[in-house]
Amino acid sequence: MEFEEKEITYQLNKSKLLYAISIVDKLISSKDSKKINNDLHLVWKISGFKSKKMFENSFKLHKGISLYDYCEKLNPNCDCNNRI
């Protein structure tokens, strides 16, 4: 029973992370650089993570790069360096 609960938790967290990454990718491709920065820091809430730190750690483990470095890499014109 315990294994099943861990597997369900793992799958749930993976689903939340993939959903969050899809949101991040859409934000980064936005032409409104202020909107990127304003909305990027809310992705963890929208995708159901309990904390921003938990989301950022999961993101970095999955992508191998921090959320804001990922943003700057994909969209050098964004305002990601103005972190909230």
N, CA, C and O atoms as CSV, one atom per row, in Angstrom:
chain,resi,resn,atom,element,x,y,z
A,1,MET,N,N,0.825,-1.199,0.000
A,1,MET,CA,C,0.000,0.000,0.000
A,1,MET,C,C,0.866,1.259,0.000
A,1,MET,O,O,0.566,2.224,-0.703
A,2,GLU,N,N,1.932,1.246,0.784
A,2,GLU,CA,C,2.799,2.415,0.874
A,2,GLU,C,C,3.467,2.716,-0.470
A,2,GLU,O,O,3.614,3.879,-0.847
A,3,PHE,N,N,3.866,1.671,-1.185
A,3,PHE,CA,C,4.467,1.853,-2.501
A,3,PHE,C,C,3.494,2.533,-3.460
A,3,PHE,O,O,3.881,3.426,-4.215
A,4,GLU,N,N,2.235,2.110,-3.428
A,4,GLU,CA,C,1.226,2.708,-4.295
A,4,GLU,C,C,1.049,4.192,-3.993
A,4,GLU,O,O,0.915,4.994,-4.917
A,5,GLU,N,N,1.047,4.568,-2.726
A,5,GLU,CA,C,0.905,5.970,-2.344
A,5,GLU,C,C,2.097,6.785,-2.835
A,5,GLU,O,O,1.919,7.904,-3.317
A,6,LYS,N,N,3.298,6.247,-2.720
A,6,LYS,CA,C,4.490,6.951,-3.193
A,6,LYS,C,C,4.450,7.106,-4.707
A,6,LYS,O,O,4.819,8.155,-5.236
A,7,GLU,N,N,4.005,6.072,-5.402
A,7,GLU,CA,C,3.912,6.132,-6.864
A,7,GLU,C,C,2.867,7.166,-7.288
A,7,GLU,O,O,3.091,7.922,-8.234
A,8,ILE,N,N,1.755,7.200,-6.610
A,8,ILE,CA,C,0.716,8.190,-6.922
A,8,ILE,C,C,1.234,9.596,-6.666
A,8,ILE,O,O,1.008,10.492,-7.479
A,9,THR,N,N,1.923,9.806,-5.555
A,9,THR,CA,C,2.496,11.113,-5.233
A,9,THR,C,C,3.522,11.517,-6.273
A,9,THR,O,O,3.551,12.671,-6.702
A,10,TYR,N,N,4.365,10.581,-6.681
A,10,TYR,CA,C,5.375,10.854,-7.704
A,10,TYR,C,C,4.702,11.274,-9.011
A,10,TYR,O,O,5.096,12.267,-9.624
A,11,GLN,N,N,3.694,10.522,-9.435
A,11,GLN,CA,C,3.005,10.822,-10.688
A,11,GLN,C,C,2.268,12.163,-10.618
A,11,GLN,O,O,2.240,12.912,-11.594
A,12,LEU,N,N,1.683,12.456,-9.480
A,12,LEU,CA,C,0.992,13.726,-9.294
A,12,LEU,C,C,1.973,14.893,-9.394
A,12,LEU,O,O,1.703,15.879,-10.079
A,13,ASN,N,N,3.106,14.777,-8.713
A,13,ASN,CA,C,4.112,15.834,-8.771
A,13,ASN,C,C,4.680,15.993,-10.178
A,13,ASN,O,O,4.942,17.110,-10.622
A,14,LYS,N,N,4.869,14.887,-10.871
A,14,LYS,CA,C,5.366,14.939,-12.241
A,14,LYS,C,C,4.354,15.649,-13.140
A,14,LYS,O,O,4.732,16.466,-13.980
A,15,SER,N,N,3.082,15.340,-12.966
A,15,SER,CA,C,2.038,15.986,-13.758
A,15,SER,C,C,1.986,17.484,-13.482
A,15,SER,O,O,1.852,18.285,-14.407
A,16,LYS,N,N,2.092,17.860,-12.213
A,16,LYS,CA,C,2.093,19.284,-11.862
A,16,LYS,C,C,3.289,19.989,-12.491
A,16,LYS,O,O,3.165,21.104,-12.997
A,17,LEU,N,N,4.443,19.336,-12.458
A,17,LEU,CA,C,5.651,19.930,-13.019
A,17,LEU,C,C,5.523,20.099,-14.530
A,17,LEU,O,O,5.862,21.159,-15.058
A,18,LEU,N,N,5.050,19.097,-15.221
A,18,LEU,CA,C,4.888,19.195,-16.673
A,18,LEU,C,C,3.875,20.277,-17.046
A,18,LEU,O,O,4.053,20.986,-18.036
A,19,TYR,N,N,2.826,20.396,-16.260
A,19,TYR,CA,C,1.848,21.464,-16.478
A,19,TYR,C,C,2.510,22.826,-16.259
A,19,TYR,O,O,2.318,23.746,-17.054
A,20,ALA,N,N,3.279,22.951,-15.195
A,20,ALA,CA,C,3.971,24.205,-14.895
A,20,ALA,C,C,4.948,24.568,-16.011
A,20,ALA,O,O,5.031,25.732,-16.405
A,21,ILE,N,N,5.674,23.599,-16.515
A,21,ILE,CA,C,6.637,23.853,-17.592
A,21,ILE,C,C,5.908,24.331,-18.847
A,21,ILE,O,O,6.402,25.208,-19.555
A,22,SER,N,N,4.750,23.767,-19.122
A,22,SER,CA,C,3.993,24.229,-20.295
A,22,SER,C,C,3.560,25.683,-20.118
A,22,SER,O,O,3.562,26.449,-21.082
A,23,ILE,N,N,3.197,26.064,-18.918
A,23,ILE,CA,C,2.839,27.459,-18.641
A,23,ILE,C,C,4.065,28.354,-18.795
A,23,ILE,O,O,3.995,29.415,-19.416
A,24,VAL,N,N,5.180,27.923,-18.228
A,24,VAL,CA,C,6.424,28.693,-18.323
A,24,VAL,C,C,6.805,28.909,-19.781
A,24,VAL,O,O,7.148,30.024,-20.175
A,25,ASP,N,N,6.746,27.863,-20.575
A,25,ASP,CA,C,7.106,27.980,-21.990
A,25,ASP,C,C,6.211,28.983,-22.720
A,25,ASP,O,O,6.692,29.748,-23.557
A,26,LYS,N,N,4.926,28.983,-22.411
A,26,LYS,CA,C,4.013,29.947,-23.035
A,26,LYS,C,C,4.319,31.365,-22.579
A,26,LYS,O,O,4.285,32.298,-23.382
A,27,LEU,N,N,4.614,31.531,-21.307
A,27,LEU,CA,C,4.965,32.859,-20.802
A,27,LEU,C,C,6.233,33.386,-21.455
A,27,LEU,O,O,6.293,34.541,-21.877
A,28,ILE,N,N,7.234,32.540,-21.532
A,28,ILE,CA,C,8.526,32.953,-22.078
A,28,ILE,C,C,8.390,33.381,-23.535
A,28,ILE,O,O,9.097,34.284,-23.985
A,29,SER,N,N,7.500,32.749,-24.265
A,29,SER,CA,C,7.346,33.109,-25.673
A,29,SER,C,C,6.502,34.369,-25.858
A,29,SER,O,O,6.321,34.827,-26.986
A,30,SER,N,N,5.991,34.927,-24.785
A,30,SER,CA,C,5.194,36.149,-24.853
A,30,SER,C,C,6.051,37.326,-25.313
A,30,SER,O,O,7.242,37.394,-25.013
A,31,LYS,N,N,5.443,38.230,-26.031
A,31,LYS,CA,C,6.154,39.419,-26.492
A,31,LYS,C,C,6.209,40.497,-25.404
A,31,LYS,O,O,7.007,41.430,-25.497
A,32,ASP,N,N,5.377,40.374,-24.391
A,32,ASP,CA,C,5.311,41.353,-23.299
A,32,ASP,C,C,6.265,40.941,-22.184
A,32,ASP,O,O,5.913,40.126,-21.332
A,33,SER,N,N,7.467,41.501,-22.189
A,33,SER,CA,C,8.499,41.077,-21.240
A,33,SER,C,C,8.113,41.371,-19.790
A,33,SER,O,O,8.523,40.634,-18.893
A,34,LYS,N,N,7.359,42.398,-19.544
A,34,LYS,CA,C,6.909,42.696,-18.175
A,34,LYS,C,C,5.936,41.630,-17.696
A,34,LYS,O,O,5.957,41.238,-16.529
A,35,LYS,N,N,5.088,41.165,-18.598
A,35,LYS,CA,C,4.112,40.121,-18.243
A,35,LYS,C,C,4.831,38.834,-17.861
A,35,LYS,O,O,4.417,38.130,-16.941
A,36,ILE,N,N,5.898,38.539,-18.569
A,36,ILE,CA,C,6.655,37.325,-18.251
A,36,ILE,C,C,7.093,37.358,-16.798
A,36,ILE,O,O,6.840,36.422,-16.039
A,37,ASN,N,N,7.746,38.434,-16.423
A,37,ASN,CA,C,8.264,38.532,-15.070
A,37,ASN,C,C,7.141,38.569,-14.040
A,37,ASN,O,O,7.239,37.937,-12.988
A,38,ASN,N,N,6.079,39.305,-14.339
A,38,ASN,CA,C,4.974,39.416,-13.384
A,38,ASN,C,C,4.277,38.079,-13.158
A,38,ASN,O,O,3.851,37.781,-12.042
A,39,ASP,N,N,4.158,37.274,-14.212
A,39,ASP,CA,C,3.428,36.014,-14.106
A,39,ASP,C,C,4.307,34.820,-13.758
A,39,ASP,O,O,3.826,33.842,-13.185
A,40,LEU,N,N,5.578,34.890,-14.095
A,40,LEU,CA,C,6.470,33.747,-13.904
A,40,LEU,C,C,6.548,33.312,-12.441
A,40,LEU,O,O,6.604,32.120,-12.141
A,41,HIS,N,N,6.550,34.270,-11.555
A,41,HIS,CA,C,6.679,33.915,-10.145
A,41,HIS,C,C,5.401,33.327,-9.545
A,41,HIS,O,O,5.398,32.903,-8.389
A,42,LEU,N,N,4.316,33.299,-10.325
A,42,LEU,CA,C,3.048,32.723,-9.848
A,42,LEU,C,C,2.792,31.309,-10.362
A,42,LEU,O,O,1.829,30.660,-9.955
A,43,VAL,N,N,3.644,30.842,-11.242
A,43,VAL,CA,C,3.424,29.531,-11.866
A,43,VAL,C,C,3.302,28.430,-10.821
A,43,VAL,O,O,2.480,27.528,-10.979
A,44,TRP,N,N,4.086,28.479,-9.775
A,44,TRP,CA,C,4.042,27.430,-8.752
A,44,TRP,C,C,2.655,27.336,-8.122
A,44,TRP,O,O,2.187,26.238,-7.820
A,45,LYS,N,N,2.001,28.465,-7.921
A,45,LYS,CA,C,0.656,28.447,-7.331
A,45,LYS,C,C,-0.358,27.881,-8.311
A,45,LYS,O,O,-1.187,27.043,-7.955
A,46,ILE,N,N,-0.283,28.349,-9.543
A,46,ILE,CA,C,-1.236,27.928,-10.564
A,46,ILE,C,C,-1.163,26.427,-10.809
A,46,ILE,O,O,-2.182,25.777,-11.045
A,47,SER,N,N,0.044,25.883,-10.750
A,47,SER,CA,C,0.220,24.463,-11.060
A,47,SER,C,C,0.058,23.551,-9.847
A,47,SER,O,O,0.173,22.332,-9.976
A,48,GLY,N,N,-0.206,24.120,-8.674
A,48,GLY,CA,C,-0.560,23.302,-7.519
A,48,GLY,C,C,0.567,22.898,-6.589
A,48,GLY,O,O,0.382,22.017,-5.749
A,49,PHE,N,N,1.738,23.522,-6.717
A,49,PHE,CA,C,2.817,23.219,-5.781
A,49,PHE,C,C,2.541,23.884,-4.442
A,49,PHE,O,O,1.899,24.932,-4.376
A,50,LYS,N,N,3.033,23.264,-3.379
A,50,LYS,CA,C,2.805,23.796,-2.036
A,50,LYS,C,C,3.665,25.011,-1.736
A,50,LYS,O,O,3.320,25.829,-0.884
A,51,SER,N,N,4.790,25.127,-2.442
A,51,SER,CA,C,5.664,26.274,-2.214
A,51,SER,C,C,6.448,26.602,-3.485
A,51,SER,O,O,6.639,25.757,-4.359
A,52,LYS,N,N,6.884,27.831,-3.556
A,52,LYS,CA,C,7.700,28.277,-4.683
A,52,LYS,C,C,9.023,27.528,-4.694
A,52,LYS,O,O,9.522,27.150,-5.754
A,53,LYS,N,N,9.582,27.316,-3.523
A,53,LYS,CA,C,10.861,26.615,-3.398
A,53,LYS,C,C,10.746,25.184,-3.921
A,53,LYS,O,O,11.627,24.713,-4.640
A,54,MET,N,N,9.661,24.492,-3.565
A,54,MET,CA,C,9.450,23.112,-4.020
A,54,MET,C,C,9.365,23.073,-5.549
A,54,MET,O,O,9.943,22.197,-6.192
A,55,PHE,N,N,8.634,24.038,-6.118
A,55,PHE,CA,C,8.517,24.101,-7.569
A,55,PHE,C,C,9.885,24.379,-8.205
A,55,PHE,O,O,10.283,23.692,-9.146
A,56,GLU,N,N,10.591,25.371,-7.700
A,56,GLU,CA,C,11.882,25.724,-8.289
A,56,GLU,C,C,12.880,24.573,-8.204
A,56,GLU,O,O,13.653,24.352,-9.136
A,57,ASN,N,N,12.870,23.843,-7.098
A,57,ASN,CA,C,13.756,22.677,-6.975
A,57,ASN,C,C,13.376,21.585,-7.971
A,57,ASN,O,O,14.248,20.989,-8.603
A,58,SER,N,N,12.092,21.323,-8.109
A,58,SER,CA,C,11.625,20.314,-9.063
A,58,SER,C,C,11.958,20.721,-10.490
A,58,SER,O,O,12.382,19.899,-11.301
A,59,PHE,N,N,11.763,21.998,-10.784
A,59,PHE,CA,C,12.072,22.512,-12.118
A,59,PHE,C,C,13.549,22.315,-12.432
A,59,PHE,O,O,13.905,21.840,-13.510
A,60,LYS,N,N,14.395,22.680,-11.493
A,60,LYS,CA,C,15.837,22.579,-11.719
A,60,LYS,C,C,16.277,21.118,-11.865
A,60,LYS,O,O,17.133,20.809,-12.695
A,61,LEU,N,N,15.703,20.232,-11.073
A,61,LEU,CA,C,16.030,18.805,-11.205
A,61,LEU,C,C,15.622,18.280,-12.579
A,61,LEU,O,O,16.347,17.491,-13.185
A,62,HIS,N,N,14.478,18.710,-13.062
A,62,HIS,CA,C,13.959,18.219,-14.343
A,62,HIS,C,C,14.687,18.844,-15.533
A,62,HIS,O,O,15.031,18.141,-16.484
A,63,LYS,N,N,14.921,20.144,-15.489
A,63,LYS,CA,C,15.509,20.859,-16.625
A,63,LYS,C,C,17.026,21.017,-16.533
A,63,LYS,O,O,17.686,21.267,-17.542
A,64,GLY,N,N,17.578,20.874,-15.334
A,64,GLY,CA,C,19.019,21.039,-15.165
A,64,GLY,C,C,19.459,22.490,-15.139
A,64,GLY,O,O,20.648,22.785,-15.261
A,65,ILE,N,N,18.513,23.391,-14.982
A,65,ILE,CA,C,18.778,24.827,-14.991
A,65,ILE,C,C,17.682,25.500,-14.160
A,65,ILE,O,O,16.554,25.011,-14.096
A,66,SER,N,N,18.018,26.609,-13.535
A,66,SER,CA,C,17.008,27.291,-12.732
A,66,SER,C,C,15.918,27.882,-13.629
A,66,SER,O,O,16.128,28.090,-14.824
A,67,LEU,N,N,14.789,28.141,-13.053
A,67,LEU,CA,C,13.657,28.705,-13.783
A,67,LEU,C,C,14.042,30.013,-14.471
A,67,LEU,O,O,13.742,30.203,-15.650
A,68,TYR,N,N,14.687,30.893,-13.762
A,68,TYR,CA,C,15.004,32.202,-14.319
A,68,TYR,C,C,16.128,32.135,-15.352
A,68,TYR,O,O,16.127,32.896,-16.319
A,69,ASP,N,N,17.087,31.228,-15.152
A,69,ASP,CA,C,18.126,31.033,-16.166
A,69,ASP,C,C,17.515,30.436,-17.432
A,69,ASP,O,O,17.914,30.783,-18.544
A,70,TYR,N,N,16.554,29.544,-17.258
A,70,TYR,CA,C,15.831,28.949,-18.386
A,70,TYR,C,C,15.099,30.042,-19.158
A,70,TYR,O,O,15.140,30.080,-20.388
A,71,CYS,N,N,14.447,30.907,-18.441
A,71,CYS,CA,C,13.719,32.012,-19.057
A,71,CYS,C,C,14.667,32.901,-19.853
A,71,CYS,O,O,14.396,33.221,-21.010
A,72,GLU,N,N,15.755,33.292,-19.248
A,72,GLU,CA,C,16.717,34.167,-19.917
A,72,GLU,C,C,17.358,33.492,-21.130
A,72,GLU,O,O,17.660,34.145,-22.129
A,73,LYS,N,N,17.557,32.189,-21.029
A,73,LYS,CA,C,18.156,31.444,-22.144
A,73,LYS,C,C,17.222,31.411,-23.356
A,73,LYS,O,O,17.662,31.590,-24.491
A,74,LEU,N,N,15.935,31.181,-23.106
A,74,LEU,CA,C,14.974,31.060,-24.198
A,74,LEU,C,C,14.486,32.402,-24.728
A,74,LEU,O,O,14.079,32.503,-25.886
A,75,ASN,N,N,14.526,33.430,-23.886
A,75,ASN,CA,C,14.055,34.747,-24.304
A,75,ASN,C,C,14.958,35.821,-23.700
A,75,ASN,O,O,14.648,36.369,-22.643
A,76,PRO,N,N,16.064,36.121,-24.360
A,76,PRO,CA,C,17.013,37.116,-23.841
A,76,PRO,C,C,16.400,38.504,-23.652
A,76,PRO,O,O,16.954,39.325,-22.921
A,77,ASN,N,N,15.278,38.773,-24.293
A,77,ASN,CA,C,14.630,40.081,-24.167
A,77,ASN,C,C,13.672,40.172,-22.989
A,77,ASN,O,O,13.116,41.237,-22.721
A,78,CYS,N,N,13.477,39.067,-22.288
A,78,CYS,CA,C,12.527,39.108,-21.171
A,78,CYS,C,C,13.148,39.840,-19.989
A,78,CYS,O,O,14.339,40.151,-19.966
A,79,ASP,N,N,12.303,40.097,-19.026
A,79,ASP,CA,C,12.727,40.830,-17.831
A,79,ASP,C,C,12.911,39.850,-16.663
A,79,ASP,O,O,12.633,40.185,-15.512
A,80,CYS,N,N,13.378,38.654,-16.974
A,80,CYS,CA,C,13.518,37.596,-15.967
A,80,CYS,C,C,14.535,37.961,-14.885
A,80,CYS,O,O,14.424,37.519,-13.741
A,81,ASN,N,N,15.510,38.760,-15.256
A,81,ASN,CA,C,16.530,39.113,-14.266
A,81,ASN,C,C,15.983,40.050,-13.202
A,81,ASN,O,O,16.639,40.286,-12.188
A,82,ASN,N,N,14.794,40.584,-13.422
A,82,ASN,CA,C,14.139,41.428,-12.422
A,82,ASN,C,C,13.249,40.522,-11.568
A,82,ASN,O,O,12.023,40.616,-11.615
A,83,ARG,N,N,13.870,39.666,-10.806
A,83,ARG,CA,C,13.165,38.640,-10.050
A,83,ARG,C,C,12.415,39.218,-8.874
A,83,ARG,O,O,12.863,40.153,-8.210
A,84,ILE,N,N,11.262,38.631,-8.643
A,84,ILE,CA,C,10.418,39.071,-7.523
A,84,ILE,C,C,10.611,38.122,-6.368
A,84,ILE,O,O,9.997,38.298,-5.315
